[in-house]
């Protein structure tokens, strides 16, 4: 029989690999290595756990491993990059549901053995509550991202007061459950937690969805950590803490990038105002349109180009066409760079993932703070389906819900071309003041088809 020290050593090694994995994921250059380290850590952790003497039967474990492997493999092969945000939200919901079910299952097994104690009840209460909030919150986030639910904030009078009452109720029920363990109290606090998960995410508008995805990632980590305490599994405790803390840090970074506090994200219902009026500076003005051939001509006669990718590029799956265009421009001696806003797309790092998939060199991809000062010396800014992150109203219009959010200073470029399907507002539901600038022209159509047409026009010269 393997000793407890053996499992402790294996779990410590797995934890170290997870830490290296997180470190690697902090940069596109090391992301693949970091991902492999984390995968190997999980592999040795699962294999070691299968040899744990506390495992009495392998039948259900086998079914779970085979079923999960099949579902995961099929999903990974079929999922489109545009659907990654909702996939992440769905996976978070599984973690939350698992934590709640483990808490309930552990209650029944320990009740039969008369082994319930105050510490265990605290663990069960926290695990059930955090898991339930994560589950329903993630389900709502999935619905919004999949557009099964409107991206508009769903708010009602007295909403915050109701949330406060439910929160106090959850705390009170948890305390009562610890003092007088009974399934009714565990069921009630789980039910209220499921409800508040819905109520917390429904008011979140489209502009804040990347932050919410990051926040739910943090919740899922804390739910896993609580489950680790319940199951007396040190690796699950450490892994959950890593995910929870890293998700919380990422949420803070993204809130800072949007010039918003985390509390305002939860309470504000920012984004999704579908009926938002055009900004005052845009009233009475018209937009200028350009053909791909016009864009090609200006690009060919420029010396520096900055490309700003957005969700429209993801929808059109245009990243590979963009790479070909970049190579064509570089072959003509034109300097090309990419500018990435922290909340571009619908999940953290969405644009970085797409560019990495197309094998666009990391050394020409820059974050907002690194490249914002270069737009004033840029001949052409090519915006591919980005909206809110390049909207000057965030700086100039105090009545705009975007006001105060740091943006990419695209408007400072000598010439701006924006690839868009239509004049429809972005995910935040706010009209883009940039479209009415004198130095801005819109190229209407699918981003991939537009980029391919520009590339074709360049190739003819």
C-alpha positions as CSV (number, residue, x, y, z in Angstrom):
1,X,0.0,0.0,0.0
2,X,1.3,3.4,-0.9
3,X,2.0,5.7,2.0
4,X,0.3,9.1,2.6
5,X,3.7,10.7,2.0
6,X,3.8,9.4,-1.6
7,X,0.4,11.1,-2.3
8,X,1.5,14.3,-0.6
9,X,4.7,14.4,-2.8
10,X,2.7,13.8,-6.0
11,X,0.2,16.4,-5.1
12,X,2.9,18.9,-4.3
13,X,4.5,18.2,-7.7
14,X,1.2,18.7,-9.4
15,X,0.6,22.0,-7.5
16,X,4.0,23.2,-8.6
17,X,3.2,22.3,-12.2
18,X,-0.1,24.2,-11.9
19,X,1.8,27.3,-10.7
20,X,4.2,27.0,-13.7
21,X,1.1,26.6,-15.9
22,X,-0.4,29.9,-14.6
23,X,2.9,31.6,-15.0
24,X,3.2,30.4,-18.6
25,X,-0.3,31.6,-19.4
26,X,0.7,35.2,-18.5
27,X,2.4,35.6,-21.9
28,X,1.5,34.4,-25.4
29,X,5.1,33.3,-25.9
30,X,5.0,30.8,-23.0
31,X,1.3,30.0,-23.1
32,X,1.7,26.6,-24.9
33,X,4.4,25.5,-22.5
34,X,2.4,26.6,-19.5
35,X,-0.7,24.8,-20.8
36,X,1.3,21.6,-21.2
37,X,2.8,21.9,-17.7
38,X,-0.7,22.2,-16.2
39,X,-2.0,19.3,-18.3
40,X,0.8,17.1,-17.1
41,X,0.2,18.2,-13.5
42,X,-3.5,17.2,-13.8
43,X,-2.6,13.9,-15.4
44,X,-0.3,12.8,-12.6
45,X,-2.8,14.0,-10.0
46,X,-5.6,12.0,-11.4
47,X,-3.5,8.8,-11.9
48,X,-2.2,9.1,-8.3
49,X,-5.7,9.6,-6.9
50,X,-6.9,6.4,-8.6
51,X,-4.3,4.5,-6.5
52,X,-5.5,6.1,-3.3
53,X,-6.6,3.3,-0.9
54,X,-9.8,5.3,-0.1
55,X,-11.0,4.6,-3.6
56,X,-13.2,1.5,-3.1
57,X,-14.7,1.1,-6.6
58,X,-13.7,2.1,-10.1
59,X,-16.9,1.5,-12.0
60,X,-18.4,5.0,-11.7
61,X,-15.0,6.5,-12.0
62,X,-14.4,4.7,-15.3
63,X,-17.7,5.7,-16.7
64,X,-17.0,9.3,-15.7
65,X,-13.5,9.3,-17.3
66,X,-14.7,7.7,-20.5
67,X,-17.8,9.9,-20.8
68,X,-16.0,13.1,-20.0
69,X,-13.1,12.3,-22.4
70,X,-15.6,11.7,-25.2
71,X,-17.6,14.8,-24.6
72,X,-14.5,16.9,-24.1
73,X,-12.8,15.6,-27.2
74,X,-15.8,16.1,-29.4
75,X,-16.5,19.6,-28.0
76,X,-12.8,20.6,-28.4
77,X,-12.8,19.5,-32.1
78,X,-16.1,21.1,-33.0
79,X,-16.1,24.3,-30.9
80,X,-15.5,27.5,-32.9
81,X,-13.2,30.2,-31.5
82,X,-16.1,32.6,-31.4
83,X,-17.9,30.3,-29.0
84,X,-15.1,30.0,-26.5
85,X,-16.5,32.6,-24.1
86,X,-19.8,30.7,-23.6
87,X,-17.9,27.4,-23.4
88,X,-15.8,28.8,-20.6
89,X,-19.0,29.9,-18.8
90,X,-20.5,26.5,-19.3
91,X,-17.5,24.8,-17.8
92,X,-17.6,27.1,-14.8
93,X,-21.2,26.0,-14.2
94,X,-20.1,22.4,-14.1
95,X,-17.6,23.2,-11.4
96,X,-20.2,25.0,-9.3
97,X,-22.8,22.3,-9.7
98,X,-20.2,19.7,-8.7
99,X,-19.3,21.6,-5.5
100,X,-22.9,21.8,-4.5
101,X,-23.6,18.1,-5.2
102,X,-20.5,17.1,-3.3
103,X,-21.6,19.1,-0.3
104,X,-25.1,17.5,-0.3
105,X,-23.7,14.0,-0.9
106,X,-21.1,14.4,1.9
107,X,-23.9,15.6,4.3
108,X,-25.9,12.4,3.8
109,X,-22.9,10.0,4.1
110,X,-21.7,11.7,7.3
111,X,-25.2,12.0,8.7
112,X,-25.6,8.2,8.4
113,X,-22.3,7.8,10.2
114,X,-23.2,10.4,12.8
115,X,-19.9,12.2,11.9
116,X,-21.2,15.7,11.4
117,X,-19.3,18.4,13.2
118,X,-19.2,22.2,13.2
119,X,-16.1,22.4,11.0
120,X,-17.5,20.0,8.4
121,X,-20.8,21.9,8.4
122,X,-19.0,25.2,7.7
123,X,-17.2,23.5,4.8
124,X,-20.5,22.0,3.5
125,X,-22.3,25.3,3.8
126,X,-19.6,27.3,2.0
127,X,-19.1,24.7,-0.7
128,X,-22.9,24.5,-1.4
129,X,-23.4,28.3,-1.4
130,X,-20.4,29.2,-3.5
131,X,-21.0,26.3,-5.9
132,X,-24.7,27.2,-6.4
133,X,-23.9,30.9,-7.1
134,X,-21.3,29.8,-9.6
135,X,-23.6,27.4,-11.3
136,X,-26.6,29.7,-11.9
137,X,-24.4,32.8,-12.5
138,X,-22.5,30.8,-15.2
139,X,-25.7,29.5,-16.8
140,X,-27.0,33.1,-17.1
141,X,-23.6,34.2,-18.5
142,X,-23.7,31.4,-21.0
143,X,-27.2,32.5,-22.1
144,X,-26.1,36.1,-22.6
145,X,-23.0,35.1,-24.5
146,X,-24.9,32.6,-26.7
147,X,-27.6,35.4,-27.2
148,X,-30.3,33.1,-25.7
149,X,-30.8,36.0,-23.2
150,X,-30.6,39.6,-24.1
151,X,-27.3,41.3,-23.4
152,X,-29.3,44.3,-22.0
153,X,-29.1,44.7,-18.2
154,X,-32.3,43.1,-16.7
155,X,-33.0,45.3,-13.7
156,X,-36.0,46.0,-11.5
157,X,-36.9,48.3,-8.7
158,X,-35.6,47.1,-5.3
159,X,-33.2,44.7,-6.9
160,X,-30.2,45.6,-4.8
161,X,-32.3,45.5,-1.6
162,X,-33.6,42.0,-2.5
163,X,-30.0,40.8,-3.2
164,X,-29.0,42.2,0.2
165,X,-31.8,40.3,1.9
166,X,-31.0,37.1,0.2
167,X,-27.3,37.5,1.1
168,X,-28.2,38.0,4.7
169,X,-30.5,35.0,4.5
170,X,-27.7,32.8,3.1
171,X,-25.4,33.8,5.9
172,X,-28.0,33.3,8.6
173,X,-29.0,29.8,7.2
174,X,-25.3,28.8,7.0
175,X,-24.8,29.8,10.7
176,X,-28.0,27.9,11.7
177,X,-26.9,24.9,9.7
178,X,-23.6,24.8,11.6
179,X,-25.3,25.1,14.9
180,X,-28.1,22.6,14.2
181,X,-27.2,20.4,11.2
182,X,-30.3,19.4,9.2
183,X,-30.7,18.9,5.5
184,X,-33.6,21.5,5.3
185,X,-31.1,24.3,6.2
186,X,-28.6,23.1,3.7
187,X,-31.3,22.8,1.0
188,X,-32.6,26.3,1.8
189,X,-29.2,28.0,1.7
190,X,-28.4,26.2,-1.6
191,X,-31.7,27.3,-3.0
192,X,-31.2,30.9,-2.1
193,X,-27.6,30.7,-3.5
194,X,-29.0,29.4,-6.8
195,X,-31.4,32.4,-6.8
196,X,-28.8,35.0,-6.1
197,X,-26.6,33.6,-8.8
198,X,-29.3,34.5,-11.3
199,X,-30.0,37.9,-9.8
200,X,-26.3,38.9,-9.7
201,X,-25.6,38.2,-13.4
202,X,-28.9,39.1,-15.0
203,X,-28.3,42.9,-14.5
204,X,-24.9,42.7,-16.1
205,X,-24.8,44.3,-19.5
206,X,-22.7,43.3,-22.6
207,X,-19.9,45.7,-21.9
208,X,-19.1,44.0,-18.6
209,X,-19.4,40.4,-19.7
210,X,-15.6,39.8,-20.0
211,X,-15.3,40.8,-16.3
212,X,-18.1,38.5,-15.3
213,X,-16.5,35.6,-17.1
214,X,-13.3,36.3,-15.2
215,X,-15.3,36.7,-11.9
216,X,-17.1,33.4,-12.4
217,X,-13.7,31.7,-13.0
218,X,-12.7,33.0,-9.6
219,X,-15.9,31.7,-8.0
220,X,-15.4,28.3,-9.5
221,X,-11.9,28.1,-8.0
222,X,-13.2,29.0,-4.5
223,X,-16.0,26.4,-4.9
224,X,-13.4,23.8,-5.8
225,X,-11.2,24.8,-2.8
226,X,-14.2,24.4,-0.5
227,X,-14.9,21.0,-1.9
228,X,-11.2,20.1,-1.2
229,X,-11.7,20.8,2.4
230,X,-14.8,18.7,2.5
231,X,-13.0,15.8,0.8
232,X,-9.8,16.3,2.7
233,X,-7.9,16.6,-0.6
234,X,-5.0,19.0,-0.3
235,X,-4.5,19.2,-4.0
236,X,-8.1,20.3,-4.6
237,X,-7.7,22.9,-1.9
238,X,-4.5,24.3,-3.5
239,X,-5.8,24.1,-7.1
240,X,-9.0,25.9,-6.2
241,X,-7.1,28.6,-4.3
242,X,-4.9,29.1,-7.4
243,X,-7.8,29.4,-9.7
244,X,-9.8,31.6,-7.3
245,X,-7.0,34.0,-6.6
246,X,-5.8,34.3,-10.2
247,X,-9.4,34.9,-11.4
248,X,-9.9,37.6,-8.7
249,X,-6.6,39.3,-9.8
250,X,-7.7,39.2,-13.4
251,X,-11.1,40.6,-12.6
252,X,-9.3,43.5,-10.8
253,X,-7.0,44.1,-13.7
254,X,-9.9,44.2,-16.2
255,X,-12.0,46.5,-14.0
256,X,-9.0,48.8,-13.8
257,X,-8.7,48.7,-17.6
258,X,-12.4,49.8,-17.8
259,X,-12.0,52.4,-15.1
260,X,-14.6,50.7,-13.0
261,X,-14.7,49.2,-9.6
262,X,-15.7,45.6,-9.1
263,X,-18.7,46.6,-7.0
264,X,-19.9,48.9,-9.8
265,X,-19.8,46.0,-12.2
266,X,-22.0,43.9,-9.9
267,X,-24.4,46.7,-9.1
268,X,-24.2,49.0,-12.2
269,X,-25.7,47.0,-15.0
270,X,-23.4,48.7,-17.5
271,X,-23.8,48.1,-21.2
272,X,-26.5,46.7,-23.4
273,X,-28.5,49.9,-23.9
274,X,-29.9,48.8,-27.2
275,X,-31.9,52.0,-27.7
276,X,-29.0,54.3,-26.9
277,X,-29.2,57.5,-28.9
278,X,-26.4,58.7,-31.1
279,X,-23.9,60.9,-29.3
280,X,-24.5,64.6,-29.6
281,X,-21.4,65.2,-31.7
282,X,-22.8,62.6,-34.2
283,X,-26.3,64.1,-34.6
284,X,-26.8,65.4,-38.1
285,X,-23.6,63.8,-39.4
286,X,-23.2,61.0,-41.9
287,X,-20.5,58.3,-42.2
288,X,-18.1,57.9,-45.1
289,X,-17.7,54.5,-46.7
290,X,-14.8,53.0,-48.6
291,X,-14.3,50.1,-50.9
292,X,-11.5,47.5,-50.2
293,X,-9.6,48.9,-53.2
294,X,-9.6,52.3,-51.6
295,X,-8.2,50.8,-48.4
296,X,-5.5,48.9,-50.3
297,X,-4.4,52.0,-52.1
298,X,-4.0,54.0,-48.8
299,X,-2.3,51.0,-47.1
300,X,0.2,50.7,-49.9
301,X,1.2,54.3,-49.6
302,X,1.6,54.2,-45.8
303,X,4.7,53.5,-43.8
304,X,3.0,52.4,-40.5
305,X,-0.2,50.5,-39.9
306,X,-1.9,49.5,-36.6
307,X,-4.6,46.8,-36.7
308,X,-7.2,46.7,-34.0
309,X,-9.0,43.3,-33.8
310,X,-12.4,43.0,-32.2
311,X,-15.3,40.5,-31.9
312,X,-16.3,41.1,-35.5
313,X,-13.0,39.5,-36.6
314,X,-13.8,36.5,-34.4
315,X,-17.3,36.1,-35.8
316,X,-15.9,36.2,-39.4
317,X,-13.0,33.9,-38.5
318,X,-10.8,36.4,-40.3
319,X,-7.6,35.9,-38.3
320,X,-5.9,33.8,-41.0
321,X,-6.8,36.2,-43.7
322,X,-5.4,39.0,-41.5
323,X,-2.1,37.2,-41.2
324,X,-1.9,37.0,-45.0
325,X,-2.6,40.7,-45.3
326,X,0.1,41.4,-42.7
327,X,2.6,39.4,-44.6
328,X,1.8,41.2,-47.8
329,X,2.2,44.6,-46.1
330,X,5.5,43.6,-44.5
331,X,6.7,42.4,-47.9
332,X,6.2,46.0,-49.1
333,X,8.3,47.4,-46.2
334,X,5.3,48.6,-44.3
335,X,5.5,48.4,-40.4
336,X,2.5,46.6,-39.0
337,X,1.5,46.2,-35.4
338,X,-1.6,45.0,-33.5
339,X,-3.3,46.8,-30.6
340,X,-5.2,44.8,-28.1
341,X,-7.6,46.3,-25.6
342,X,-7.8,44.3,-22.3
343,X,-11.6,43.7,-22.7
344,X,-11.7,43.3,-26.5
345,X,-14.0,40.4,-27.4
346,X,-16.1,38.6,-24.9
347,X,-13.6,37.0,-22.6
348,X,-10.2,37.8,-21.2
349,X,-7.5,37.3,-23.9
350,X,-10.0,36.6,-26.6
351,X,-8.1,38.5,-29.3
352,X,-4.7,37.1,-28.2
353,X,-6.0,33.6,-28.6
354,X,-7.3,34.3,-32.1
355,X,-4.0,35.9,-33.3
356,X,-2.0,33.0,-31.7
357,X,-4.2,30.5,-33.6
358,X,-3.2,32.3,-36.9
359,X,0.4,32.2,-35.8
360,X,0.8,35.9,-35.9
361,X,4.2,36.8,-34.4
362,X,4.0,37.8,-30.7
363,X,6.5,40.6,-31.1
364,X,4.1,42.7,-33.2
365,X,1.1,42.3,-30.8
366,X,0.9,45.0,-28.1
367,X,-1.4,45.7,-25.2
368,X,-3.2,49.1,-24.9
369,X,-0.8,50.8,-22.5
370,X,2.2,49.8,-24.7
371,X,0.9,51.1,-28.0
372,X,-1.6,53.9,-27.3
373,X,1.1,56.5,-27.7
374,X,1.8,55.4,-31.3
375,X,-1.5,56.1,-32.9
376,X,-0.6,59.8,-33.4
377,X,2.3,58.7,-35.6
378,X,0.4,56.0,-37.5
379,X,-0.7,56.4,-41.1
380,X,-3.5,53.9,-41.0
381,X,-5.5,52.3,-38.2
382,X,-7.4,49.3,-39.4
383,X,-10.2,48.4,-37.0
384,X,-11.7,44.9,-37.5
385,X,-15.1,44.6,-35.8
386,X,-14.1,46.5,-32.6
387,X,-16.6,49.0,-31.2
388,X,-16.7,50.0,-27.6
389,X,-12.9,49.8,-27.1
390,X,-12.3,52.5,-29.7
391,X,-15.2,54.8,-29.0
392,X,-14.0,58.4,-28.3
393,X,-17.2,59.0,-26.4
394,X,-15.6,57.3,-23.5
395,X,-13.3,60.4,-23.3
396,X,-15.6,63.2,-24.4
397,X,-19.2,62.4,-23.7
398,X,-20.0,62.5,-20.0
399,X,-23.6,61.2,-20.7
400,X,-22.3,58.1,-22.3
401,X,-22.3,54.9,-20.2
402,X,-18.8,54.3,-21.6
403,X,-17.4,57.5,-20.1
404,X,-14.2,57.0,-18.2
405,X,-13.3,53.7,-19.8
406,X,-9.8,53.8,-21.2
407,X,-9.9,53.2,-25.0
408,X,-7.4,52.6,-27.8
409,X,-6.7,56.1,-29.2
410,X,-7.5,55.0,-32.8
411,X,-9.0,58.4,-33.5
412,X,-5.5,60.0,-33.4
413,X,-4.4,58.1,-36.5
414,X,-4.1,60.0,-39.8
415,X,-6.6,57.7,-41.5
416,X,-9.0,55.1,-40.0
417,X,-10.7,52.3,-41.7
418,X,-13.4,50.3,-39.8
419,X,-14.6,46.9,-41.1
420,X,-18.2,46.4,-40.0
421,X,-21.2,44.5,-41.2
422,X,-23.6,47.4,-40.5
423,X,-24.1,50.5,-38.4
424,X,-25.4,48.3,-35.5
425,X,-24.0,49.3,-32.1
426,X,-21.5,47.1,-30.4
427,X,-22.1,44.7,-27.5
428,X,-22.5,47.5,-25.1
429,X,-25.3,48.9,-27.2
430,X,-23.7,52.3,-27.6
431,X,-23.3,54.2,-30.9
432,X,-19.7,54.7,-31.8
433,X,-18.7,58.4,-32.2
434,X,-15.6,57.4,-34.1
435,X,-17.6,56.5,-37.2
436,X,-18.5,60.2,-37.7
437,X,-14.9,61.5,-37.6
438,X,-13.6,63.1,-40.7
439,X,-10.6,60.8,-40.8
440,X,-12.7,57.7,-40.5
441,X,-14.2,55.6,-43.3
442,X,-16.3,52.4,-42.9
443,X,-15.8,49.3,-45.0
444,X,-19.1,47.5,-44.9
445,X,-19.2,43.7,-45.2
446,X,-17.9,40.5,-43.6
447,X,-14.5,41.0,-42.1
448,X,-12.9,38.0,-43.7
449,X,-14.2,38.9,-47.2
450,X,-13.1,42.5,-46.7
451,X,-9.6,41.5,-45.7
452,X,-9.3,39.1,-48.5
453,X,-10.5,41.7,-51.0
454,X,-7.9,44.2,-49.6
455,X,-5.2,41.6,-49.9
456,X,-6.2,40.8,-53.5
457,X,-6.1,44.5,-54.4
458,X,-2.6,44.8,-52.9
459,X,-1.5,41.7,-54.8
460,X,-2.5,43.2,-58.2
461,X,-0.1,46.1,-57.8
